[in-house]
Amino acid sequence: MIYFDNAATTFPKPKAVYATMEKVMRNCANPGRSGHKMALESGRMIYKTRELLAKLFRIQNPMQIIFTYNATDSLNLAIKGVVKKGDHVITTSMEHNSVLRPLQSLKEKGMIQVSIIKADREGHISIQDIEKNIQNNTKMIITTHASNVIGTLLPIEKIGKIAQKYHLIYMVDAAQSAGVYQIDVDKMNIDLLAFPGHKALLGPQGTGGLYIREGLDLEPFREGGTGSQSESLIQPQIMPDRYESGTLNTIGIAGLGAGINFILSEKMEKIQKHEEILTQRMIDGLMQIEGVSIYGPKDAKKQASVVSINIGKRDSSEISFLLDQKYDIASRSGLHCAPLAHKTIGTFEQGTVRFSMGYFNTIEEVDQVLYAIEEISEKNR
C-alpha cells in the first residue's frame, strides 16, 4: 500500500519504536509506585521522554510537560482547566473539532463567549482580525499551527505576540506540526502546547502531551493515585503529578521517546525539507490534471504536507474508496473533523480527498498517486 494518510497517524514508525516498545513491554513495571529496580527504570524512562520533548520544544523545565492520551485529551484539559464562567475565548475557523466542540459545549452551557475568526479561502488568518476581537473579558486565544484539512501554516509567533501584548493565554494545537516544524514555546509566547504522539512525533497511538507554562494553573479533571503524597486526600499540587493520576502508558511513552530520538538524530530540518519536496511535487502534478480542484495555499513553504482535492463534483468518499480498492492508495475523505474549515474553503457538502505525506514516503509514490488521480479524472470527463 502507498500510505498517504499521515495526518491521521504516521505509518510506518521508525524501527526503533517497535523494538523499544517490545523491550519495555517485556521488562516494565508501574512507574512511580514502587521502589524496586523495574519500577525505577520505568520512571527513569518516562522522565527521559519528558527531557526529549523539552529539547524538541525548547522547554526549560521538563516537569511542565504532562502526558495525555492524545492531542484531544490535552486540548480538553487545557480548555476546561483554564476558562471560567464569564470568560471570552478567541479561536479560528480552521480549527479541529477537538478545539471547537469543547468551546461550543461551554458556550451552550452559558459559561463562556467565543469569537471565531474566519480565515480566507486559503486558510490564512488576519492578525488584525484577532486583535479587533479582543474584549475586556478575553481570557485565551486558541489556534492550530497547521490546518489538518489544507495544511495552511498559521503565524503562531505573531499571534503569540498579540496574546503577550494583551496579557492573554495563548494555546497552540500542534497536532499537524509537532515533529516537523520548529516550535520554541518561549520565543513564540506559547502558554499551552497540545500535541499527539502518534503523528509526526512518530510514536504510537494512545500517547500525547500538554506543555503548561510555569505559573499557569489548570483545574484538573482527573484525580486519583499519583504515587506521591499518598497520605493526603487532596490531589498533589506539584507538577506533573497534579495532572497525571493513574498508571501512565509506560510502553507508549517509551515508543514516543524512541520516535523523538529518531527525529533528533535525523534533524527536523531534513524531515521538513523532504516533506516540502513531496508536497510541492504533489501540488505541481495535480495542477496539470484537468478536472482536479486543489485547496489551500498550493505552496509547500506555506503549508504542511497536507493536500486536499476534489475531482469534479464526485463524492470525496467515492474517490478515496476507489483509490484504496483499485490502486492500493490510502487517503482520507470527508470533513476531517473540521466542519468550519470546510465551510471556509467551500467544500462543506462535498468534503475533500486528503493526501498527507510523511518522512517515509517517496517521490516515486507521489508519482504513482498522481497517475491514479489522472486516470480517475480522465474517466470523469
N, C-alpha and C positions, 0 to 999 in steps of 0.2 A: 504493500500500500504506500502511496505517496501521501504523507501526513501533513496537511496544511490547516490544522486546527489548533495551533499552539497557543492562541489567545484563550482557549478554553482550558487547556492543560498541555504542558510541553511533553513531547514524545519524540525519540526515546530520551531517557535520562543518561547522564554520564555513567560509565560502568562502575565507577567508584561509589555511586549512590546505591546501586543494587548490592554491591559487596559489603559496604558499611552496614546497611540495614540488616542483612543476613547475619553478619558478625554480632551486631548488638542484640538482635533477637535471640541469639543463642547464649548470650552472656549477660544480659542486662537485668537489673533489679529495680526496685522503686526508688527514684532519686529523692534525696532529702528526707527520707523516712526512717532509715536505719543507719547503723554505724559500721556495717561490715563492708568488705572490700568491693563487692559487686554494686552495692548501693552507692558507695562513694564514687566509684568510677562512672556510674550513670550521671551523678550530679556534676562531675567534672566535665563530662562530655556535653551536657546541656549548657553549662557556662561557656564552654569553648565556642559553641554555636552563637551564643549571645555576643561574644567578642568578635566573631567573624561578621555578624550583622552590623555591629557598631563600626567596624572598619569600613564596611561597604557604604554605609550611610553617613559617615563622619560624625558618629555619635560619641560624645566624650565618656559617658558612663554607661556601660553595657547593662547595668541593672535597671535602666529606664526602658528596656525592651521587654515586653511580655509576650509569651507565646499564646497563640489562639488556634482555633481550628482552621481558619481561612480568613480572607480579607473581609468577608461579610460579617463574620464574628467580631472582627476588630472594629469595623465601622459602626456596628450596633452598640458595642461597648462605649466607643468614643462619643457617639451622638447622644445616646441616652444617659451617659455618665456625666456629660458636660452641661447640656441645656436644662434650664429650669423654666417653670411657668412664667410667661410674660416675655421670654426671650425672642429675639428675631435672628433668623439664620439666612445667609445668602448662599445660593448654590447655582448650578448652571443646567441648561437643557441637554448637556452632553453626558449627564451622569447615568450610572448604572442603577438599577432598582435597589441595589444594596445601600445606596445613599437615599434615593427618592422615597422608598417605602417606609423606612423608619421616620423620616421627616414628615411624610404625609400622615402616618399614624399619630404622631404627636400633634400635628396640626388639627386633625379631625377630633381629637380629644379636647381641643380648645387650649392646649398648653402653649403653643408657640405660633409665631408668624414665620412664613417662608417666602422669600423672593427668589424666583428662578430667572437667572439672566439668560436670555435667548441668544444662542450662537448664530453665526451666519451659515449659509448652506455648506460651507467647507468645514464647519465646526470651530471656527475661531471666535474667541470671546473678547469683547471690548473691556479693557481695564477701566475706562471711563464709566461704562455702564455699571460695573461693580461698585465703584466709588459713589456714583449717584444714588445707589440704593441703600447705602449705609444710613441707619437710623439711630436714634438715641439708645434704643434697646437692643441693637445688634450685638450678638454675642460671638458669632462664629461665621467664618467663610469656609465652605467645603467645596473643593473641586477635584476632579480627576486630573491625573498628569497626562494620560493619553487615552483618547476615546477608544472604547472596545469595539465600536461599530466601524469607524472610518480612520482610526489611528491618529487623528489630529493631536499634536502636542500643544498643551496649554502653557502659557508663560508663568509657571509657578513661582519663579523668583520675583517677578514683578508683582504678582498677586500677594506674595508674602510681604513685600514692602508696603503695600496698601494696608494689609492687616496690622503690620507693626505701627504704621503711622497713626492708626485709629485705635490702637491697643486692643485689637480683636484676636481671637484664637483662630489660627489657620490650620485646617486639616487637609491633607492630601491623600487621595486614593491612588496608590501606586500599583494597582493590580496589573496594569499592562506595561509598566516601565521598570519596576524594581528588578535589577539584574542586568539591564541593558543600558540604561541612561544614568548618568552621574546624578546622584542626589546627595546634597550636603545640607543637613537639617538646620545648621546654624546660619550658613550663608544664605539659604533660601527662606529663613524665618519660618520654618515649619514647626508647629507646636505638637501636631499629632500626625503620624505617618502610618497608614494601614497598608499591609502588603500580604500577599499569599505566598506560600512556599512552593506551590506546585506548578507555577507558571515559569517565568523567565529566571527564577532563582534555582530552577532545575531540581527541586526537592519533590517529595511525594505528596499526594493528596492528603487532606486532613491536617495540614500544617499552615501556619501563618503567624503574623505578629503585629504588634502595635507599639510604636515608639511614643512615649509620653514625656514631654518636656519637664525637666525638674521644676518643681513648684506648682505644677498644674495638677489639681486633684480631681479625679473622676469618681463618681459613685459606682462601686462595683455592683454587678447584677448577679454575681455568683459568689457564694460564701461557703466556707467549709474548712476541711483539713488542708493545712499547708506544710505541716512538718515543723512549723515554728510557733512559738508562744502558745503551745497546746494547753497551758494551764488557764488560758483566758477564753471566755465565751464570746469575746468580741474579735472580729476579723482583724488580723495584724495590719498595721498601717505602713509597714516597711515595703519597699519595692524589691522584687516584683511580686512578693507573696500576696499583697493586697488583691491582686487580680488573677492569681494562679491557684485557685482552690482545686483540690482533687489531683489525681495522678496525671502527670503530663504524658504526652505522646512521645515517649523517650525514643522509640525506634524511628518515628517520623522525623523528630528533631535531629537525630543523628544523620539521617539521609539528607535533610536540609543543609546541615553543616558540610556534608560532602559535596553537595551541589554548589554551595558558595565557594568552597575551596577550589572547585573546578573553574568557576568564574574568575576568581582572583589570580589563578595560575595562568589562565588563557588571556587575561586582560579584557576588561569591559570594552575598551576602545575597539579591540579586534572583533569582539562579538557584535557591537553596534555597527561597525563598518560592513561586516559580512551581511547582516540583515538589511542594511540600506541598499547594498548591491542587489540582493534578491528582490527587494521591494520595488526598486526603480526598474529593474528588468521586467517585472510583472506588470507594472503600470504602463511602461512603454509598449510592451507587447499587446496589452489589452486595447490600447488606444488605436491600434491598427486593425482591430476586428470590428467589422460592421455590425451594428445592432446591439453592441455592448455599452451599457451606461456604467461609468465609474464614478464613485462618490468620494468626497474628501479633497484634500489639497493636491493630490496627484504629484506629490514631490516627497521623495524619501527623506529629505532633510527636515521636512515639516510634519512628518507623521511617523508613527511606529510601524512595525512590519505587519500592518493590517490593511487589507484591500477589500472593499466591498463593491459588488457589481450586481447588475441585473441584465438579463438578455430579453430585450423587447418587453412585453408585458407578461411574460411567462411567470408562473408562480415560482418564487425562490426555492421553496421546498422541493418542487419537482426537479429543478436543475441540480440541486445538491444530491438528491436521490439518484439521479442519472449519473452524476459524476462518481458516486460511490459504487453503484451496481455495474456500470459498463466500463468505467475507466479505473476503478480502484483508487479513487482520489478522495481523501477525507477533507470535507469543508464543513461549514455550518450555515444554516439558512434561518430565516425568520427575523425576529426583532431583537435577538441577542440580549434580552433582559434590559433593554434601554429604549422604552417607547418614545420618550420625549426627543431623543436623538433622531429617531426615525421621522418624527413629525417635523423636526428641524430641517432635515435634508430631503423631505418629501417622499419617503418610502414607507410610511406607516401601514398602508394597506398591503403592499407587495412584500415588504421585508427586503432583505438583501441576501445574496450568497457571499459569505465572508471567507476569504483566504488569509490565513495568518502563518507567516513563515518563522522558522526558528533557526537556531545556530547550526543544527544538524541537517538542515535542508541544503539542496544544491542547485546550481544554475540549470543543470540538466532536468531536474524535477520541475523547475519553473517552466521550462520549455515544453515539457510534456503536458503540464496543466494548460498552457496556452494553446497547444494543439487540440486538446479536448474541447476547450471553450470555442475555438474556431469551428470545429466540426459540429458542435451543438448549434452554434449561431447560424451556420450555413443551412441547416435543416429547418431553422426557424423562419427563414426568409420566404 
